[in-house]
């Protein structure tokens, strides 16, 4: 926990940042805010540490594992069709490549439509009740996909799964940034973001077990069993989540936190963000207006868009791996190591980002690694070299996305509805890329998928540009803070993070 923080007067950053309304700041210590919390104010320092330790234990070992499982099931339900395609789903539904790509794109139509309103509503609502309901919805639709009999039913199911999944990533980002300090958030986001990466590991392994062994069981195709079993597991996870999630620090029930732990959670976040409470004033949609007026929103949108474009291979990864020339079973199995490498890289690099308080160059370095991997993949047909390239290709965008999200929530931290709106807006804009990227990974492009590779490279370059612009803008804002403090003989206070 940082010792020197921004003073009790907040910076008014909601107006045009060219004319920052800088207010008086003062150097403080964390105990400056304890008088606001009657259950903590008279506690000895060692007692406060014990309360904080118990709070973090509940967050790290109850909240974090559960949201990771929820995200894992969400991503599994999102990408399961990639392996189901190899098991004959596309042929059984009599779908052309174009119609299949339309189904991949239509998921993101629903995903975008639901994201912003649901996230803004959550910022004023009760995540403990809302988030599990979304898991139950997308899991039920996934299980129902076993009854599909035509390409049109595939399009409908993909759209409905997208509607249910759309709000979830912004919701988890919002929740994590409401419970963890800016130093803690990158590593914790890496852990739950593992749900994204791990889904690709487990999807291949599940495909090897289910798609290879359950063909014809109860007169069902193996891909039908694939979606049924994933849907059932997702429903179970959604039910369990009702008892394992908090709301926000100020309104979480005592069944999850004691009153002292609740006050400690609020105190930690108040200290981390320089005395600014995230509890919103005004209506929910005022946060959307504030986010739209903030240049950070549009800078982060460019960065996010580039990283999502760089990740566009994900829905087609099994088909890309298949071009190495192995059997379906071996193709399912060898999908896992590149994603396992991506997971390890994400955790380590995210820890480094949080430890040193730096985001820009961590993202750029990872993205350059992705570019190297893609160039290897599209420039040679040597299976060993191409498989090595897949390791680099997989890790770069995942690392970048994970470090990018806490960068958003740290620099635009208050109020909560604005933070939630920013995350949703940037994610929606980035998701628009899914409306056109699937058409660059057609089977006619095998084995190199050259057009898809060029697309990934373009996404990486866009992401790097977004990083550099954001870093420049942060330095510009911090320079104004430096000038204000020097002019008014104030100690150094809170700063935006690069």
C-alpha positions in Angstrom: 0.0 0.0 0.0 1.5 3.3 -1.1 2.5 5.8 1.6 2.4 9.0 -0.3 -1.0 9.6 -1.9 -3.0 12.4 -3.5 -4.7 14.7 -1.1 -8.2 14.9 0.0 -9.3 17.2 -2.8 -9.7 15.3 -6.0 -8.6 16.3 -9.5 -11.5 17.3 -11.6 -10.7 15.4 -14.8 -14.2 15.0 -16.3 -13.9 18.3 -18.2 -11.7 18.9 -21.2 -8.3 17.7 -20.0 -6.7 20.5 -21.8 -8.1 22.7 -19.1 -7.6 20.5 -16.0 -9.3 21.9 -13.0 -6.5 21.2 -10.5 -7.5 21.5 -6.9 -5.3 21.6 -3.8 -3.4 18.5 -2.9 -1.6 17.5 0.2 0.8 14.7 1.2 -1.0 12.2 3.5 -0.5 8.8 5.0 -3.1 6.0 4.7 -4.3 6.5 8.3 -5.6 9.9 7.2 -8.8 8.2 6.1 -9.4 5.9 9.0 -11.6 8.4 10.8 -14.2 7.7 8.1 -14.5 4.1 9.2 -15.6 3.8 12.8 -14.9 0.1 13.0 -11.2 0.6 12.0 -10.3 4.0 13.5 -9.3 2.7 16.9 -7.6 -0.5 15.7 -3.9 -1.0 16.3 -1.7 -1.4 13.1 -1.2 -5.1 13.6 -5.0 -5.6 13.9 -5.6 -3.6 10.7 -3.1 -5.9 8.9 -4.9 -9.0 10.2 -8.2 -7.6 8.9 -6.7 -6.8 5.5 -5.1 -10.3 5.3 -8.4 -12.0 5.9 -10.1 -9.8 3.3 -7.5 -10.6 0.7 -7.8 -14.3 1.6 -11.5 -14.3 0.8 -10.9 -12.3 -2.4 -8.0 -14.4 -3.6 -9.4 -17.8 -2.7 -13.2 -17.4 -3.2 -14.0 -14.5 -5.5 -11.0 -14.9 -7.8 -11.3 -18.7 -8.5 -15.0 -18.5 -9.1 -14.9 -15.6 -11.6 -12.0 -17.5 -13.3 -14.2 -20.6 -13.6 -17.1 -18.5 -14.9 -14.9 -16.9 -17.5 -13.5 -20.2 -18.4 -17.0 -21.6 -19.1 -17.8 -18.4 -21.1 -14.8 -18.7 -23.3 -15.3 -22.4 -23.7 -18.9 -21.8 -24.9 -17.6 -19.1 -27.2 -14.9 -21.2 -28.9 -16.3 -24.7 -28.7 -17.5 -24.4 -32.3 -13.9 -24.2 -33.6 -13.3 -27.8 -32.5 -16.9 -28.9 -33.2 -16.2 -27.8 -36.8 -13.5 -30.4 -37.1 -15.9 -33.1 -35.8 -18.5 -32.3 -38.5 -20.8 -29.6 -37.1 -20.5 -27.4 -40.2 -21.1 -30.3 -42.6 -24.0 -31.7 -40.6 -25.7 -28.3 -40.6 -25.0 -28.0 -44.4 -23.2 -24.7 -44.0 -20.9 -23.0 -46.4 -17.7 -21.4 -45.2 -19.3 -18.0 -45.7 -22.3 -19.0 -43.5 -20.0 -20.5 -40.9 -18.0 -17.2 -40.7 -21.3 -15.3 -40.5 -22.2 -17.4 -37.4 -18.8 -16.5 -35.8 -19.5 -12.8 -36.6 -23.1 -12.9 -35.4 -22.0 -13.9 -31.9 -20.3 -10.5 -31.6 -23.5 -8.7 -32.8 -25.2 -9.9 -29.6 -22.1 -9.5 -27.6 -21.9 -5.8 -28.5 -25.6 -5.0 -28.2 -25.8 -6.2 -24.5 -22.5 -5.0 -23.2 -22.8 -1.3 -22.4 -26.3 -1.2 -20.9 -25.7 -4.3 -18.8 -22.4 -3.0 -17.5 -23.8 0.4 -16.6 -26.7 -1.3 -14.8 -24.3 -3.5 -12.9 -22.3 -0.5 -11.6 -25.5 0.6 -9.8 -26.7 -2.9 -9.1 -25.9 -6.2 -7.3 -23.2 -8.2 -9.2 -23.7 -11.1 -6.7 -27.1 -11.7 -8.3 -26.6 -10.5 -11.8 -23.4 -12.2 -12.9 -24.4 -15.8 -12.2 -27.6 -15.3 -14.2 -25.6 -14.5 -17.3 -23.6 -17.7 -16.9 -26.8 -19.7 -16.6 -28.2 -18.1 -19.7 -25.3 -18.7 -22.0 -24.8 -22.3 -20.7 -28.4 -23.1 -21.3 -28.2 -21.9 -24.9 -25.0 -23.8 -25.4 -26.6 -27.1 -24.3 -29.5 -26.4 -26.6 -27.1 -26.2 -29.6 -27.2 -30.0 -29.7 -30.7 -29.7 -31.1 -29.6 -27.6 -34.1 -30.6 -28.9 -37.5 -29.7 -26.1 -39.9 -27.4 -23.2 -40.5 -30.1 -20.7 -39.4 -30.4 -22.4 -36.0 -26.6 -22.1 -35.6 -26.8 -18.4 -36.4 -29.6 -17.9 -33.8 -27.8 -19.8 -31.0 -24.5 -17.9 -31.6 -26.4 -14.6 -31.4 -28.0 -15.6 -28.1 -24.8 -16.8 -26.6 -23.2 -13.5 -27.6 -26.0 -11.5 -25.9 -25.5 -13.4 -22.6 -21.7 -13.3 -22.7 -21.4 -9.6 -23.8 -21.5 -8.0 -20.3 -19.3 -10.4 -18.5 -15.8 -9.3 -19.3 -16.5 -5.6 -18.4 -18.3 -6.8 -15.3 -15.4 -8.8 -14.0 -13.0 -5.9 -14.9 -15.2 -3.5 -13.0 -15.4 -5.9 -10.0 -11.7 -6.5 -9.9 -10.9 -2.8 -10.0 -13.3 -2.2 -7.2 -11.7 -4.7 -4.8 -8.0 -4.6 -5.6 -5.6 -1.7 -5.5 -3.8 -0.5 -8.6 -0.7 -2.4 -7.6 -2.6 -5.7 -7.1 -4.9 -5.5 -10.0 -2.6 -6.6 -12.9 -1.7 -9.9 -11.4 -5.3 -10.7 -10.3 -6.6 -9.8 -13.7 -4.0 -12.1 -15.2 -5.3 -14.9 -13.0 -9.0 -14.5 -14.0 -7.9 -13.7 -17.6 -6.5 -17.2 -17.4 -10.1 -18.3 -18.0 -9.7 -17.0 -21.5 -6.4 -18.7 -22.1 -7.2 -21.9 -20.2 -10.4 -22.3 -22.2 -8.3 -22.8 -25.3 -6.2 -25.4 -23.4 -9.2 -27.3 -22.1 -11.1 -27.0 -25.3 -8.5 -29.0 -27.1 -8.2 -31.6 -24.3 -12.0 -31.9 -24.0 -12.3 -32.3 -27.8 -9.7 -35.1 -27.7 -11.8 -36.9 -25.0 -15.3 -36.2 -26.2 -15.1 -35.7 -29.9 -12.8 -38.6 -30.4 -14.7 -41.1 -28.1 -18.4 -40.2 -28.0 -19.4 -40.4 -31.6 -22.7 -42.3 -31.9 -23.4 -42.6 -28.2 -27.2 -42.5 -27.7 -27.4 -41.8 -31.5 -25.8 -38.4 -31.1 -22.9 -37.0 -33.0 -19.8 -36.3 -30.9 -20.1 -32.5 -31.4 -23.6 -32.7 -29.9 -22.2 -34.3 -26.7 -19.5 -31.6 -26.7 -22.0 -28.7 -26.4 -24.3 -30.6 -24.0 -21.6 -31.4 -21.5 -20.1 -27.9 -21.6 -23.6 -26.5 -21.1 -24.3 -28.7 -18.1 -20.9 -27.8 -16.4 -21.6 -24.1 -17.0 -25.0 -24.3 -15.4 -23.4 -25.9 -12.3 -20.7 -23.2 -12.1 -23.4 -20.5 -12.4 -25.5 -22.0 -9.5 -22.4 -22.2 -7.3 -21.5 -18.6 -8.0 -24.6 -17.2 -6.3 -22.9 -18.1 -2.9 -19.3 -17.1 -3.8 -19.4 -13.6 -5.2 -19.5 -10.2 -3.4 -21.2 -7.0 -4.5 -19.1 -3.9 -4.1 -17.1 -3.0 -1.0 -19.9 -0.8 0.4 -22.8 -3.1 -0.1 -21.5 -6.7 0.2 -23.7 -8.8 2.6 -22.2 -10.1 5.9 -22.5 -13.6 4.5 -19.4 -12.9 2.5 -17.6 -10.2 4.5 -17.6 -9.1 8.1 -18.4 -5.4 8.7 -14.8 -4.7 9.6 -13.6 -6.4 6.4 -16.1 -4.3 4.4 -14.8 -1.1 5.8 -11.2 -2.3 5.2 -12.1 -2.9 1.5 -13.5 0.6 1.2 -10.5 2.1 3.0 -8.0 0.3 0.8 -9.5 1.6 -2.4 -9.9 5.1 -1.0 -6.2 5.1 -0.3 -5.2 3.5 -3.6 -7.0 6.2 -5.6 -5.9 9.2 -3.6 -9.1 9.9 -1.5 -11.6 9.5 -4.3 -14.5 7.2 -3.5 -15.9 5.2 -6.4 -19.5 5.3 -5.0 -21.3 7.2 -7.7 -23.5 10.2 -7.5 -26.1 10.9 -10.1 -27.7 8.6 -12.6 -26.2 5.5 -14.2 -26.0 7.0 -17.7 -24.1 10.1 -16.5 -21.0 7.8 -16.3 -21.5 7.0 -20.0 -21.5 10.7 -20.9 -18.3 11.3 -18.8 -16.6 8.3 -20.5 -17.5 9.6 -24.0 -16.0 13.0 -23.2 -12.7 11.5 -21.9 -9.9 11.2 -24.5 -8.7 8.1 -22.6 -11.8 6.2 -23.8 -10.9 6.7 -27.5 -7.2 6.1 -27.0 -7.8 2.9 -25.2 -10.4 1.9 -27.9 -7.7 2.1 -30.5 -5.3 0.0 -28.4 -8.0 -2.5 -27.5 -9.2 -2.8 -31.2 -5.7 -3.6 -32.3 -5.2 -6.3 -29.7 -8.5 -8.0 -30.5 -7.7 -7.9 -34.2 -4.3 -9.5 -33.3 -6.3 -12.2 -31.5 -8.6 -12.9 -34.4 -6.9 -16.3 -35.1 -8.5 -17.7 -31.9 -11.7 -18.9 -33.4 -9.8 -20.7 -36.1 -6.8 -22.0 -34.2 -7.8 -25.7 -34.4 -8.0 -25.3 -38.2 -4.7 -23.5 -38.3 -3.0 -26.3 -36.2 -4.6 -28.9 -38.5 -2.5 -27.5 -41.4 0.5 -29.0 -39.6 -0.6 -32.3 -41.1 -1.6 -34.3 -38.0 -4.7 -36.4 -37.3 -7.7 -34.9 -35.6 -6.8 -36.4 -32.2 -3.3 -35.1 -32.4 -4.6 -31.7 -33.5 -6.8 -31.5 -30.5 -3.9 -32.3 -28.2 -1.2 -30.1 -29.5 -3.4 -27.0 -29.3 -2.8 -27.0 -25.5 1.0 -26.2 -25.2 0.9 -22.8 -27.0 -1.9 -21.6 -24.8 -0.1 -23.0 -21.7 2.9 -21.0 -22.7 0.6 -17.9 -23.2 -0.8 -18.4 -19.7 2.6 -18.6 -18.0 3.8 -15.5 -20.0 0.6 -13.6 -19.0 1.0 -14.2 -15.3 4.7 -13.4 -15.2 4.6 -10.3 -17.4 1.4 -9.0 -15.6 3.2 -9.4 -12.3 6.1 -7.4 -13.6 3.6 -4.7 -14.9 2.0 -4.4 -11.5 5.3 -4.5 -9.6 6.9 -1.7 -11.6 3.7 0.3 -12.4 4.4 0.2 -16.2 2.0 -0.9 -18.9 3.1 0.6 -22.3 6.4 -1.2 -22.9 5.1 -4.5 -21.4 2.4 -4.5 -24.0 4.6 -3.4 -26.9 7.2 -6.1 -26.1 4.6 -8.9 -26.0 3.0 -7.6 -29.2 6.3 -7.6 -31.1 6.8 -11.2 -30.0 3.4 -12.0 -31.6 4.5 -10.3 -34.9 7.6 -12.5 -35.0 5.5 -15.6 -34.5 3.1 -14.7 -37.3 5.9 -13.9 -39.8 7.3 -17.4 -39.1 3.9 -19.0 -39.6 3.2 -17.5 -43.0 6.7 -17.6 -44.4 7.4 -21.3 -44.1 5.7 -24.7 -44.3 8.2 -26.4 -41.9 5.9 -27.9 -39.2 8.4 -27.4 -36.4 9.0 -23.7 -37.2 5.3 -23.0 -37.7 4.4 -24.7 -34.4 7.1 -22.5 -32.6 5.5 -19.5 -34.3 2.1 -20.4 -32.9 3.6 -20.2 -29.3 4.6 -16.6 -29.9 1.4 -15.7 -31.8 -0.8 -17.0 -29.0 1.0 -15.3 -26.1 1.4 -11.7 -27.4 -2.3 -10.6 -27.7 -3.3 -12.3 -24.5 -0.5 -10.6 -22.5 -1.3 -7.3 -24.1 -5.1 -7.5 -23.3 -4.5 -8.5 -19.7 -2.1 -5.6 -19.1 -4.3 -3.2 -21.1 -7.5 -3.7 -18.9 -5.9 -2.6 -15.6 -4.3 0.3 -17.4 -7.8 1.5 -18.3 -9.3 1.0 -14.8 -6.3 2.7 -13.1 -6.2 5.9 -15.1 -10.0 6.3 -15.3 -10.9 5.0 -11.9 -13.7 7.2 -10.6 -16.7 7.2 -10.7 -17.6 3.5 -11.0 -20.2 4.1 -13.8 -17.7 6.0 -15.8 -15.1 3.3 -15.4 -17.6 0.6 -16.3 -18.8 2.5 -19.3 -15.2 3.0 -20.5 -14.4 -0.7 -20.3 -17.6 -1.5 -22.1 -17.2 1.1 -24.8 -13.6 0.1 -25.6 -14.6 -3.6 -25.6 -17.6 -3.0 -27.9 -15.5 -1.0 -30.4 -12.8 -3.7 -30.4 -15.4 -6.5 -30.8 -16.6 -4.9 -34.1 -13.5 -6.4 -35.6 -15.2 -9.8 -35.3 -17.7 -8.7 -38.0 -15.0 -8.9 -40.7 -12.0 -10.8 -39.4 -13.6 -14.3 -39.8 -13.7 -13.9 -43.5 -9.9 -13.8 -43.7 -9.5 -17.3 -42.3 -11.3 -19.3 -44.9 -10.3 -22.9 -45.8 -9.2 -21.7 -49.2 -6.3 -19.9 -47.4 -4.8 -23.1 -46.1 -2.1 -24.0 -45.2 -0.5 -20.6 -44.7 -3.6 -18.4 -44.0 -1.6 -15.5 -45.4 -4.5 -13.0 -45.4 -5.2 -13.9 -41.7 -1.5 -13.4 -40.9 -1.4 -10.0 -42.5 -4.5 -9.1 -40.5 -2.9 -10.1 -37.3 0.2 -8.0 -38.1 -2.0 -5.0 -38.8 -3.7 -5.5 -35.5 -0.3 -5.6 -33.7 0.8 -2.4 -35.3 -2.5 -0.7 -34.4 -2.0 -1.8 -30.8 1.5 -0.5 -30.7 0.4 2.9 -32.0 -2.4 3.0 -29.3 0.2 2.2 -26.6 2.5 5.0 -27.7 -0.3 7.6 -28.0 -1.6 6.6 -24.5 1.9 6.8 -23.0 2.4 10.3 -24.6 -1.0 11.5 -23.2 -0.2 10.2 -19.7 3.1 12.0 -19.7 1.3 15.2 -20.9 -1.2 15.0 -18.0 1.5 14.2 -15.4 3.6 17.2 -16.6 0.6 19.5 -15.9 0.3 18.0 -12.4 4.0 18.6 -11.9 3.7 22.2 -13.0 0.7 22.8 -10.7 2.5 21.4 -7.7 5.7 23.4 -8.3 3.7 26.6 -8.8 1.8 26.1 -5.6 4.6 24.5 -3.5 2.7 21.3 -3.1 4.2 17.9 -2.4 4.1 15.2 -5.1 0.7 13.5 -5.3 -1.2 11.0 -7.3 -0.1 10.4 -10.9 -1.5 8.7 -14.0 0.2 5.4 -14.9 2.2 4.7 -18.0 
